[in-house]
Amino acid sequence: MRAAALTRFGDPLAVREMPAPGAGGGEVVVEVLAACVPPYADEVFSGERNYPLVPPVVPGVGGVGRIVEIGPDATRLRVGDLVWCDCTVRSRDDALTPDITLQGWSSRGEGGARLARHLHDGSFAELMRVPTENVFPLPAAAGDDPARWAALTVHTISYGGLLAGGLAAGETLLVSGATGNLGSSAVAVALAMGAGRVVAPGRNRSALRLLADRFGPRVRPVRLTGDDAADRAAMREAGEGPIDMVIDLLPPGAPASAVRAAAMTVREYGRVVLMGGVGMLDGEPLALPYPWVMRNSITVRGQWMYPRAANAGIVRLLASGALDLGPERVRTFGLDAVNEAVAYAASHSGPYERTVLVPGADAPPPSG
């Protein structure tokens, strides 16, 4: 099979022939039809983000595929099934605190590194070996445009954060980082889940306008100024009532003060979910005032990725039409153009812009 390999941090990905994987117990092999290229992939491959990848490695964070081989213990999956492959792999020998690796992308701790050595390669390849429990059936309609459905890579993350915060229908949510690729996903997913109002702060006027135009009055854009007190007041005013929950999805380069300003808009007994990257690149730590957290009974929760069941939930939202992929702008690249895809993703990181690798095609036309 052909795959794109990271041979050394800072070097371009190299497309090469590699041995085809086989399925052992608890595994399936999938023909990769479409894999999303994250906007920050260039920062990972350059070494800037200091991810614990060990080259040579085939990168890639999940994808849409078709099963070509199943292990002996699969009972419902069949060869030929169209599936979503979740990159979040958990160890099977600790139900309470499993070790985690993001297949072909990252890991947590020594246990996660051991998992990564076993499930080393990701989805930038024609074939991928995946744990059976990480494969989720997709509706037949997804086969008409698998590149568009590869946006599950982004939407499943934001959905997991909203589940972690217990977002309920009718509630008011504030999305910190709403104009980014992941934050804008949280806006769309929250509305699909029934949020009554979403406060969307940001500095990018065109991105704020796009959110307002797409979703109408349920989205309340707020133009940030950098003055924390003024921004906090503006965000609260935009909520037109108590803000029930805040989810932060800001990238590593954002200041901790921006996270703090957004978090402190939440009402008494409100919830704050932290899913972004602030502080990961030696930035300042987040310092929420102890008396404010305690006296207002605030719940602050960190959430890395999402529980396994979130995959089935987000697929249902898409299949029902509650979450519409139609307006998303999708640009596809064949495997030989993988480095062009990485560069394109970096320069097209706005709301609902998707860069997708299609390993089985040399030069597919743009799908949207």
C-alpha positions in Angstrom: 0.0 0.0 0.0 1.0 3.7 -0.3 1.2 6.0 2.6 2.6 9.4 3.6 5.3 9.1 6.3 6.8 11.7 8.6 10.5 10.6 8.5 11.9 13.4 10.6 10.4 16.5 12.2 10.9 19.5 9.9 11.0 17.4 6.7 8.1 17.1 4.2 6.0 14.0 4.3 7.3 11.3 2.0 4.8 9.2 0.0 6.2 5.6 -0.1 5.2 2.0 -0.5 4.7 0.2 2.8 3.5 -3.3 3.9 -0.2 -3.6 4.1 -1.5 -4.0 7.7 -3.4 -7.1 8.8 -6.2 -7.5 11.4 -5.5 -9.4 14.6 -7.8 -10.0 17.4 -9.8 -6.9 18.4 -8.8 -5.1 15.1 -10.1 -4.3 11.7 -8.3 -3.0 8.5 -10.0 -0.2 6.7 -9.5 1.3 3.3 -9.2 5.0 4.0 -11.5 7.0 1.8 -11.1 10.4 3.4 -9.0 11.9 6.3 -9.2 15.4 7.6 -6.0 17.4 7.7 -6.0 19.7 10.8 -5.1 23.3 10.3 -2.2 23.0 12.7 -0.7 19.8 11.1 2.2 21.8 9.9 3.1 22.8 13.5 3.0 19.1 14.5 5.2 18.0 11.6 7.7 20.8 12.0 8.1 19.9 15.7 6.8 23.2 16.9 4.1 21.6 19.0 6.4 19.0 20.4 4.0 16.2 20.0 5.2 12.8 21.1 5.2 11.2 17.7 8.1 8.9 16.9 9.2 9.0 13.3 9.1 7.3 11.0 5.3 7.4 11.4 2.2 7.6 9.2 0.3 10.5 10.7 -3.5 11.2 10.5 -6.3 11.7 13.0 -9.0 9.2 12.1 -11.1 9.1 8.9 -13.9 7.7 6.9 -13.2 4.3 5.4 -14.5 0.9 4.2 -13.7 -2.3 6.0 -11.6 -4.7 4.1 -10.7 -7.2 6.9 -12.1 -8.0 10.3 -10.6 -9.8 13.3 -12.0 -13.0 14.6 -13.9 -11.4 17.5 -16.0 -8.9 15.5 -19.7 -9.9 15.7 -21.6 -7.1 13.8 -19.1 -5.5 11.5 -18.8 -6.8 8.0 -16.3 -6.5 5.2 -17.6 -3.6 2.9 -19.1 -1.6 5.8 -18.7 2.2 5.5 -17.4 3.4 8.8 -15.9 6.3 10.8 -12.6 5.5 12.5 -12.0 7.2 15.8 -8.4 8.0 16.5 -8.8 8.1 20.3 -7.5 4.7 21.4 -7.8 3.6 25.0 -6.0 0.8 26.8 -8.3 -2.2 27.6 -6.8 -3.1 31.0 -8.0 -0.2 33.2 -11.7 0.8 33.0 -11.3 3.8 35.4 -8.2 5.6 34.1 -7.2 4.0 30.7 -4.1 5.1 29.0 -4.8 7.0 25.8 -3.1 7.5 22.4 -4.4 9.5 19.4 -3.5 7.0 16.7 -1.0 8.6 14.3 -1.0 11.9 16.2 -0.3 12.1 20.0 -0.4 10.3 23.3 -0.5 10.8 27.0 2.2 9.5 29.4 4.2 6.3 29.1 1.2 4.1 28.9 -0.1 6.1 25.9 3.4 5.9 24.3 3.2 2.1 24.6 -0.2 2.1 22.9 1.3 4.3 20.2 4.1 1.9 19.5 1.5 -0.9 18.9 -1.0 1.2 16.9 1.7 3.3 15.3 0.3 4.6 12.1 -2.7 6.9 11.3 -4.9 7.6 8.3 -2.6 9.3 5.8 -2.5 6.0 4.0 -4.5 3.7 1.6 -5.1 1.2 4.5 -5.2 1.6 8.2 -5.4 -0.9 11.1 -7.9 0.2 13.8 -9.2 -1.3 17.1 -12.6 -2.8 16.6 -14.2 -0.6 19.2 -12.9 2.5 17.4 -15.0 1.8 14.3 -18.5 3.1 13.9 -21.0 2.4 11.1 -22.0 5.4 8.9 -25.2 5.8 7.0 -25.2 5.0 3.3 -25.5 8.7 2.4 -22.0 9.3 3.8 -20.7 7.2 0.9 -21.8 9.9 -1.5 -19.3 12.4 -0.1 -16.9 10.8 2.4 -14.6 13.8 2.2 -17.4 16.0 3.7 -18.1 13.4 6.5 -14.4 13.5 7.4 -15.3 16.6 9.3 -16.2 14.2 12.1 -12.6 14.6 13.1 -13.5 18.2 14.3 -17.2 17.9 15.3 -16.7 14.9 17.5 -14.2 16.8 19.7 -16.5 19.8 20.2 -19.4 17.4 20.8 -17.4 15.7 23.5 -16.8 19.0 25.2 -20.4 19.9 25.2 -21.4 16.5 26.6 -18.7 16.9 29.3 -20.4 20.2 30.4 -23.9 18.7 30.3 -25.2 21.2 27.8 -29.0 21.1 27.9 -31.6 22.2 25.3 -32.5 25.9 25.7 -29.4 26.8 27.6 -27.0 29.7 26.8 -23.5 28.7 25.9 -20.4 30.9 25.4 -17.8 29.5 23.0 -14.4 30.9 23.7 -12.5 30.7 20.4 -15.8 30.7 18.4 -14.2 32.0 15.2 -11.6 29.2 15.0 -11.9 25.9 13.1 -12.7 24.0 16.3 -14.6 26.7 18.1 -16.9 27.3 15.1 -17.7 23.6 15.2 -18.8 24.0 18.8 -21.2 26.7 17.7 -22.8 24.5 15.1 -22.9 21.4 17.3 -24.4 23.3 20.2 -27.2 24.6 18.1 -27.8 21.1 16.7 -28.1 19.9 20.4 -30.8 22.5 21.1 -28.8 25.4 22.7 -31.1 28.4 23.0 -28.4 30.9 22.4 -24.7 30.8 21.7 -22.4 33.8 22.5 -19.6 33.8 20.0 -16.7 36.1 20.9 -13.8 36.8 18.5 -11.6 39.4 16.8 -12.2 38.3 13.2 -15.0 40.4 11.9 -15.6 38.3 8.8 -15.7 35.1 10.8 -18.2 36.6 13.2 -20.3 37.8 10.3 -20.2 34.3 8.8 -21.5 32.8 12.1 -24.3 35.3 12.3 -25.3 34.9 8.7 -25.3 31.1 8.9 -27.2 30.6 12.1 -29.3 33.8 12.6 -30.3 35.3 16.0 -29.5 32.3 18.1 -25.8 33.3 17.7 -24.7 36.4 19.4 -21.3 37.6 18.0 -19.1 39.7 20.2 -16.2 41.7 18.8 -13.3 41.4 21.4 -11.1 44.4 22.1 -8.4 42.9 24.4 -9.7 44.9 27.4 -10.7 42.0 29.7 -13.2 43.9 31.8 -14.9 45.5 28.8 -14.9 42.2 26.9 -16.4 40.3 29.9 -19.2 42.9 30.1 -19.9 42.7 26.4 -20.1 38.9 26.4 -22.5 39.0 29.4 -24.6 41.6 27.7 -24.8 39.5 24.5 -26.1 36.5 26.5 -29.2 38.6 27.4 -29.5 36.6 30.6 -27.4 34.1 32.5 -24.7 32.2 30.7 -25.1 28.6 31.7 -21.9 27.2 30.3 -18.6 28.2 28.8 -16.4 26.0 26.6 -12.9 27.1 25.8 -11.3 26.0 22.5 -8.6 28.6 22.1 -5.3 27.5 20.5 -1.9 27.4 22.3 -1.0 30.9 21.1 -3.9 32.6 22.9 -3.3 34.4 26.2 -4.6 32.8 29.4 -6.3 36.2 30.1 -8.7 35.6 27.2 -9.7 32.2 28.7 -10.2 33.8 32.1 -12.3 36.6 30.8 -14.7 34.2 29.0 -14.8 31.7 31.9 -15.8 34.4 34.4 -19.0 35.3 32.4 -20.6 32.1 33.6 -23.5 32.3 36.1 -23.6 31.1 39.7 -23.6 27.2 39.6 -22.4 27.5 35.9 -20.0 25.1 34.2 -16.7 25.8 32.4 -15.1 23.2 30.1 -11.5 23.6 29.1 -10.5 21.8 25.8 -8.1 24.2 24.2 -4.3 24.4 24.1 -3.6 27.6 26.1 -0.4 27.1 28.2 0.8 24.1 26.2 3.7 26.0 24.6 5.1 27.4 27.9 2.4 30.1 28.1 1.2 31.6 31.3 -1.0 29.4 33.5 -4.7 29.9 33.8 -5.4 31.6 37.2 -9.1 31.6 38.1 -9.9 33.4 41.4 -10.4 30.9 44.1 -13.1 33.0 45.9 -15.0 33.4 42.7 -15.0 29.7 41.9 -15.9 28.7 45.5 -18.5 31.3 46.3 -20.3 30.9 43.0 -20.2 27.1 43.1 -18.6 27.0 39.6 -17.7 23.6 38.1 -14.5 23.7 36.1 -13.7 20.6 34.0 -10.9 19.7 31.7 -11.8 17.4 28.8 -9.3 15.8 26.4 -11.1 14.4 23.3 -14.4 12.6 24.1 -15.9 9.3 25.4 -16.4 6.5 23.0 -20.2 6.9 22.9 -19.8 10.4 21.6 -18.9 9.0 18.2 -22.3 7.3 17.9 -24.0 10.4 19.1 -22.4 12.8 16.6 -23.1 10.4 13.7 -26.8 10.4 14.7 -26.8 14.2 14.7 -25.4 14.3 11.2 -27.6 11.5 9.9 -30.7 13.3 11.2 -29.8 16.5 9.5 -29.8 18.4 12.8 -26.1 19.1 12.1 -25.7 20.2 8.5 -22.4 19.6 6.7 -23.8 21.1 3.4 -22.4 24.7 4.0 -18.9 23.5 4.8 -16.1 24.4 2.3 -14.2 21.2 1.6 -11.0 21.0 -0.4 -9.7 17.6 -1.3 -6.1 16.4 -2.1 -4.7 13.1 -3.4 -2.0 11.3 -1.4 0.8 12.6 -3.7 -0.3 16.1 -2.9 -0.1 15.6 0.9 2.4 18.4 1.5 0.2 20.8 -0.5 -2.7 19.7 1.6 -0.8 20.5 4.9 0.1 23.9 3.6 -3.4 24.6 2.4 -4.9 23.6 5.7 -2.6 26.0 7.5 -3.7 28.9 5.4 -7.4 27.9 5.5 -8.2 27.5 9.2 -11.4 29.6 9.4 -14.9 28.5 10.3 -16.1 25.4 8.4 -13.1 25.1 6.2 -12.0 21.5 5.8 -8.9 20.2 4.1 -9.2 16.5 3.3 -6.8 13.9 2.1 -8.2 11.3 -0.3 -5.6 8.5 -0.3 -7.2 6.5 -3.1 -7.2 9.3 -5.7 -4.2 11.0 -7.3 -5.8 14.4 -7.9 -9.5 14.4 -7.0 -11.5 17.6 -7.8 -12.6 19.8 -5.0 -15.8 18.6 -3.4 -17.1 21.9 -2.3 
